[in-house]
C-alpha cells in the first residue's frame, strides 16, 4: 500500500473502534454503565468523527484520549478500589505502553499533517 496515501491514524482509529465495540458489548451483556466506558466514549467518539472527516483536529482528539484515559483510570481506581490495583510489574508494563503510545502519537503527528496536505480536497480546510 502506498504510504503517502494511507492515513497514519488508522491504527489509533481501529483501536478506538474496537474499544468502543467492547464497551457496547460489555454494557449490553451486564446491563451496567460504569464510568470507564463513558470516559472512553467521550474521548474516542470525537476522535473517530474527526478521523472520518479527515480533520486536523483528529490528532489532537486522539492525544486527548490517550492522555486522559489511563491516568484518570488509575487515579479513580486508586481512590475507589485500592484492592483492584494491578501488581507493580503490570503497572510498569502499562506505564511503558502509555509512554510508547504518546511517543508514537508524536512521531505520527508530522506524517498525519503531511497526509492532510497531500489530500487536494482538504487544502482549503487546513487552517492550523
trRosetta pair geometry for C-beta under 8 A, 3 or more apart (Angstrom, degrees):
i j d omega theta_ij theta_ji phi_ij phi_ji
1 5 7.5 -121 169 69 85 100
1 6 5.6 58 140 -51 123 133
2 5 4.4 48 89 19 111 110
2 6 6.9 161 84 -18 59 89
3 6 6.2 -63 -144 33 32 106
4 114 7.9 -82 -139 131 81 108
4 115 7.3 177 -171 -106 51 72
4 118 6.0 -125 172 178 100 175
5 118 7.7 -113 -91 118 52 135
6 10 6.5 -54 171 -12 98 140
6 115 7.6 -71 88 -123 38 132
7 10 5.0 118 82 -47 91 92
7 13 7.8 29 107 -3 129 139
7 51 7.4 111 155 -165 151 89
7 54 7.3 -121 -104 -111 130 92
7 112 7.3 39 -167 -126 72 81
7 115 5.9 127 -118 159 52 156
8 11 7.9 -31 170 14 52 97
8 108 4.7 -178 143 -163 128 103
8 111 4.4 87 -46 111 160 118
8 112 4.9 -113 55 -73 114 75
8 115 6.0 -166 -3 -24 94 145
9 12 4.9 -51 -168 44 74 115
9 13 5.7 80 132 -28 85 100
9 51 5.7 -137 112 -122 131 108
9 58 5.8 148 91 133 177 124
9 59 6.7 -130 -80 -84 133 71
9 62 6.3 -138 -144 -54 120 158
9 108 6.9 127 -76 148 64 134
9 112 5.7 51 -37 -109 101 125
10 13 5.4 -54 -145 37 34 114
10 14 6.3 35 156 -20 67 103
11 14 5.9 -53 -149 35 30 110
11 15 6.5 28 153 -15 64 106
12 15 5.7 -56 -148 39 33 110
12 16 6.1 32 154 -18 67 108
12 47 7.3 -94 139 166 114 135
12 51 7.7 -160 92 -94 100 140
12 62 5.0 26 161 -142 154 133
12 105 7.5 71 -79 -101 140 94
13 16 5.7 -54 -144 39 30 111
13 17 6.2 29 157 -18 65 107
13 47 7.5 -160 -100 135 68 101
13 48 6.2 112 -141 -112 87 76
13 51 4.8 158 -95 172 122 163
14 17 5.8 -54 -142 38 30 109
14 18 6.2 30 157 -18 64 108
15 18 5.8 -55 -145 39 28 110
15 19 6.2 30 155 -21 63 108
16 19 5.7 -55 -146 36 29 112
16 20 6.4 28 156 -16 64 106
16 44 4.1 171 -161 -150 106 112
16 47 5.7 -130 -122 89 167 129
16 48 5.7 -161 115 -61 133 101
16 62 7.7 -103 -52 -117 138 86
16 65 7.0 -1 -103 163 118 166
17 20 5.8 -54 -147 38 31 110
17 21 6.3 32 153 -19 64 107
17 44 7.9 -178 -60 169 36 126
17 48 6.5 109 -72 -107 83 133
18 21 5.7 -55 -146 38 31 112
18 22 6.3 33 153 -20 65 106
19 22 5.6 -53 -147 36 30 112
19 23 6.4 31 153 -19 64 105
19 40 5.7 -123 145 -179 121 138
19 44 6.2 -165 80 -81 120 164
20 23 5.6 -53 -147 36 33 112
20 24 6.4 35 154 -19 66 104
20 40 6.9 -168 -83 131 65 110
20 41 6.3 97 -120 -100 96 76
20 44 5.6 -154 -57 104 110 143
20 45 7.3 108 -104 -69 141 76
20 48 7.7 -40 -15 -30 152 151
21 24 5.7 -51 -147 36 32 111
21 25 6.4 33 153 -18 64 105
22 25 5.7 -53 -148 37 31 112
22 26 6.3 32 153 -20 65 107
23 26 5.6 -53 -144 36 31 112
23 27 6.3 29 157 -17 65 105
23 36 7.9 -148 -116 112 114 83
23 37 3.8 142 -157 -132 120 108
23 40 5.9 -173 -60 76 151 134
23 41 6.6 -144 106 -54 158 98
24 27 5.9 -55 -146 38 29 108
24 28 6.2 26 156 -16 64 110
25 28 5.8 -59 -145 41 28 108
25 29 6.0 24 158 -19 66 113
26 29 5.8 -59 -142 39 27 109
26 30 6.0 -6 171 9 66 113
26 37 6.7 -161 73 -72 122 138
27 30 6.7 -68 -130 52 22 87
27 31 7.3 70 174 -99 55 18
27 32 7.0 -128 -131 70 61 41
27 33 5.7 28 -127 -89 114 74
27 37 6.2 -164 -53 118 113 174
28 31 7.6 15 -166 -69 21 57
33 37 6.5 -105 -152 65 72 123
33 38 6.6 72 170 -50 104 106
34 37 6.1 96 61 14 75 94
34 38 7.4 -142 101 0 42 97
35 38 5.6 -65 -153 43 39 114
35 39 6.0 41 153 -24 74 107
35 76 6.8 -117 92 174 143 164
36 39 5.7 -53 -144 35 31 111
36 40 6.4 29 158 -15 65 105
36 73 6.4 56 -116 -113 106 99
37 40 5.6 -54 -143 40 34 110
37 41 6.1 34 157 -19 67 107
38 41 5.8 -54 -144 38 29 110
38 42 6.2 30 155 -21 63 108
39 42 5.8 -55 -146 36 29 111
39 43 6.6 10 159 -5 63 109
39 68 7.2 -156 178 135 105 110
39 69 6.2 137 132 -116 114 75
39 72 6.4 -159 -156 101 152 140
39 73 7.6 -176 89 -70 154 82
40 43 6.1 -69 -149 44 29 99
40 44 5.5 7 166 -5 72 120
40 65 7.8 61 -145 -154 57 102
40 69 6.2 51 -92 -116 74 126
41 44 6.2 -61 -122 48 25 97
41 45 5.5 27 179 -25 66 114
42 45 7.0 -33 -116 28 15 107
42 46 7.8 8 169 -4 45 105
43 46 7.1 -66 -163 38 27 100
43 47 6.8 23 150 -16 62 116
43 61 7.5 162 -174 178 64 78
43 64 6.0 -152 -144 113 102 90
43 65 3.7 139 152 -108 115 79
43 68 5.4 -171 -94 67 145 136
43 69 6.1 -129 47 -57 159 99
44 47 5.4 -60 -150 40 39 116
44 48 6.0 36 157 -20 73 106
44 65 5.7 87 -73 -127 60 142
45 48 5.9 -54 -144 37 31 108
45 49 6.4 32 156 -19 64 105
46 49 5.6 -55 -146 37 34 112
46 50 6.2 29 158 -14 68 106
46 61 4.8 -138 115 -146 100 137
47 50 6.0 -60 -148 41 28 106
47 51 6.0 32 152 -24 65 109
47 58 6.2 86 -159 -155 63 68
47 61 4.0 -175 -87 122 68 111
47 62 4.9 103 -137 -73 126 63
47 64 7.8 -162 -66 57 106 94
47 65 5.4 -36 -39 -26 144 141
48 51 5.3 -50 -141 35 32 117
48 52 6.3 31 160 -17 65 104
49 52 6.1 -56 -149 37 28 106
49 53 6.4 15 155 -7 63 112
50 53 5.8 -64 -144 47 31 105
50 55 4.1 -86 -157 54 83 119
50 57 4.8 -109 -136 88 142 87
50 58 3.7 -176 121 -81 106 71
50 61 5.1 140 24 18 145 144
51 54 7.4 22 179 -76 32 40
51 55 7.8 -66 -48 34 19 82
51 58 4.6 115 -75 -141 57 132
51 62 7.8 79 -66 -59 110 112
53 58 7.7 -179 61 -59 81 112
54 58 7.3 -55 -142 -18 23 142
54 116 6.6 157 169 -112 96 89
54 119 6.5 -56 166 83 148 174
54 122 5.7 -92 122 -94 123 141
55 58 5.3 131 68 -31 77 88
55 125 7.4 -92 -120 143 66 133
56 59 7.0 -37 180 20 53 103
56 60 7.8 45 133 -5 67 107
56 113 6.9 45 -131 -109 100 86
56 116 6.0 63 -84 -137 83 173
56 125 7.7 -179 -10 123 100 94
56 126 5.9 102 -46 -123 133 77
56 128 5.2 -125 152 -54 160 123
57 60 5.1 -55 -157 43 60 115
57 61 5.8 60 145 -23 82 103
58 61 5.8 -55 -144 40 30 109
58 62 6.2 34 154 -21 64 107
58 112 7.5 -139 81 -176 107 138
59 62 5.6 -55 -150 36 30 114
59 63 6.5 30 153 -18 64 105
59 105 7.4 140 -164 -174 86 94
59 108 7.7 -169 -125 106 111 95
59 109 5.7 100 -168 -121 146 77
59 112 5.2 145 -71 95 125 158
59 113 7.6 -46 -15 -51 154 85
60 63 5.8 -54 -150 36 31 110
60 64 6.5 34 152 -20 64 104
61 64 5.6 -50 -148 34 34 114
61 65 6.5 38 151 -21 63 103
62 65 5.6 -54 -153 34 33 114
62 66 6.5 28 153 -16 66 104
62 105 6.4 -172 119 -133 112 122
63 66 5.7 -53 -146 37 35 108
63 67 5.9 24 160 -11 69 111
63 102 7.6 74 -139 -130 86 76
63 105 5.5 140 -92 158 86 148
64 67 6.0 -60 -137 45 27 103
64 68 5.6 21 164 -19 65 120
65 68 6.1 -61 -134 39 20 107
65 69 6.1 15 175 -23 61 113
66 69 6.9 -58 -139 26 18 103
66 70 7.5 -8 -180 4 53 108
66 98 7.6 145 176 -153 92 71
66 101 5.3 -166 -147 134 129 121
66 102 5.9 165 134 -80 136 73
66 105 6.1 -140 14 -41 162 154
67 71 7.2 -10 172 11 55 120
67 102 7.0 76 -77 -101 82 115
68 71 7.3 -92 -161 47 21 94
68 72 5.9 1 171 -6 65 127
69 72 6.3 -80 -152 44 18 104
69 73 5.9 21 160 -26 64 114
70 73 5.4 -51 -140 33 31 117
70 74 6.5 21 165 -11 65 104
70 94 7.0 178 -151 162 127 107
70 98 5.1 -135 87 -106 167 124
71 74 6.1 -59 -147 41 31 103
71 75 6.0 31 156 -20 66 111
72 75 5.6 -56 -142 39 31 113
72 76 6.1 25 162 -13 67 108
73 76 6.3 -62 -147 40 22 103
73 77 6.0 18 157 -15 62 115
74 77 5.5 -56 -137 43 31 111
74 78 5.9 36 159 -25 66 107
74 85 7.7 65 -148 -128 82 93
74 91 7.8 93 -123 -136 134 104
75 78 5.8 -54 -147 33 25 111
75 79 6.5 16 157 -12 62 109
76 79 5.9 -59 -145 40 31 105
76 80 5.8 4 167 1 69 116
77 80 6.4 -64 -128 50 23 93
77 81 5.9 -51 -161 59 63 89
77 82 7.9 118 143 -91 66 35
77 84 6.1 -104 -166 88 105 104
77 85 6.1 134 133 -89 111 70
78 82 6.0 38 -158 -98 49 77
78 85 6.2 49 -95 -86 69 121
79 82 8.0 60 -65 -57 3 84
81 84 4.3 17 128 18 119 115
81 85 7.7 175 109 -37 73 68
82 85 5.7 -19 -165 -17 51 116
85 91 7.3 4 169 -71 95 126
86 90 3.8 -106 166 94 123 122
86 91 4.9 160 83 -57 106 77
86 94 6.7 106 53 -7 158 138
87 90 4.7 87 54 12 79 104
87 91 6.9 -144 92 -7 37 89
88 91 5.5 -54 -142 38 32 113
88 92 6.3 36 156 -22 65 103
89 92 5.7 -51 -151 33 32 113
89 93 6.6 33 151 -18 64 103
90 93 5.6 -49 -148 35 36 112
90 94 6.3 35 152 -17 66 105
91 94 5.7 -53 -145 39 32 111
91 95 6.2 35 153 -21 65 106
92 95 5.6 -52 -145 36 31 112
92 96 6.4 32 154 -19 64 104
93 96 5.7 -54 -149 36 31 111
93 97 6.4 30 152 -17 64 105
94 97 5.6 -53 -147 38 33 112
94 98 6.3 41 150 -25 64 104
95 98 5.4 -50 -150 32 33 118
95 99 6.6 32 152 -17 64 103
96 99 5.7 -53 -148 37 33 109
96 100 6.3 35 152 -19 65 106
97 100 5.5 -51 -143 38 33 114
97 101 6.2 39 154 -23 64 104
98 101 5.8 -53 -150 33 27 113
98 102 6.6 22 155 -12 62 105
99 102 5.9 -55 -147 39 32 107
99 103 6.1 31 154 -19 65 110
100 103 5.7 -57 -143 40 29 112
100 104 6.1 29 158 -19 65 108
101 104 5.9 -55 -143 37 26 109
101 105 6.4 30 154 -23 62 106
102 105 5.6 -53 -150 32 32 115
102 106 6.7 27 154 -15 64 102
103 106 6.0 -57 -154 36 32 106
103 107 6.4 32 150 -19 66 106
104 107 5.4 -52 -146 37 36 113
104 108 6.0 30 156 -16 68 110
105 108 5.8 -59 -142 42 28 108
105 109 6.7 53 151 -49 60 91
106 109 5.5 -25 -153 -6 36 122
107 110 7.6 -61 177 26 35 97
107 111 7.7 17 137 0 64 114
108 111 5.3 -65 -158 47 52 113
108 112 5.8 56 146 -30 82 104
109 112 5.8 -58 -150 31 27 110
109 113 6.6 15 159 -9 64 106
110 113 6.1 -58 -147 41 31 103
110 114 6.2 33 153 -18 65 108
111 114 5.6 -56 -146 39 31 113
111 115 6.2 39 152 -25 64 104
112 115 5.5 -50 -151 32 32 115
112 116 6.6 32 150 -18 63 102
113 116 5.4 -46 -147 35 38 114
113 117 6.4 39 152 -19 65 103
113 128 7.6 -78 -129 40 123 157
114 117 5.7 -54 -146 37 33 110
114 118 6.4 31 154 -18 65 106
115 118 5.9 -59 -150 37 29 109
115 119 6.8 32 152 -26 62 104
116 119 5.8 -53 -153 26 35 112
116 122 5.4 -102 -167 117 77 142
116 126 6.0 129 141 -86 121 127
117 122 7.9 -104 -85 90 19 106
117 123 7.1 63 -146 -102 52 80
117 126 6.9 14 -87 -48 68 174
119 122 4.1 37 96 19 114 117
119 123 7.4 -167 90 -40 64 69
120 123 6.1 -23 -157 -15 40 114
121 124 8.0 -48 176 22 41 98
122 125 5.3 -63 -162 43 64 110
122 126 6.3 68 144 -36 86 100
123 126 6.2 -56 -155 21 32 112
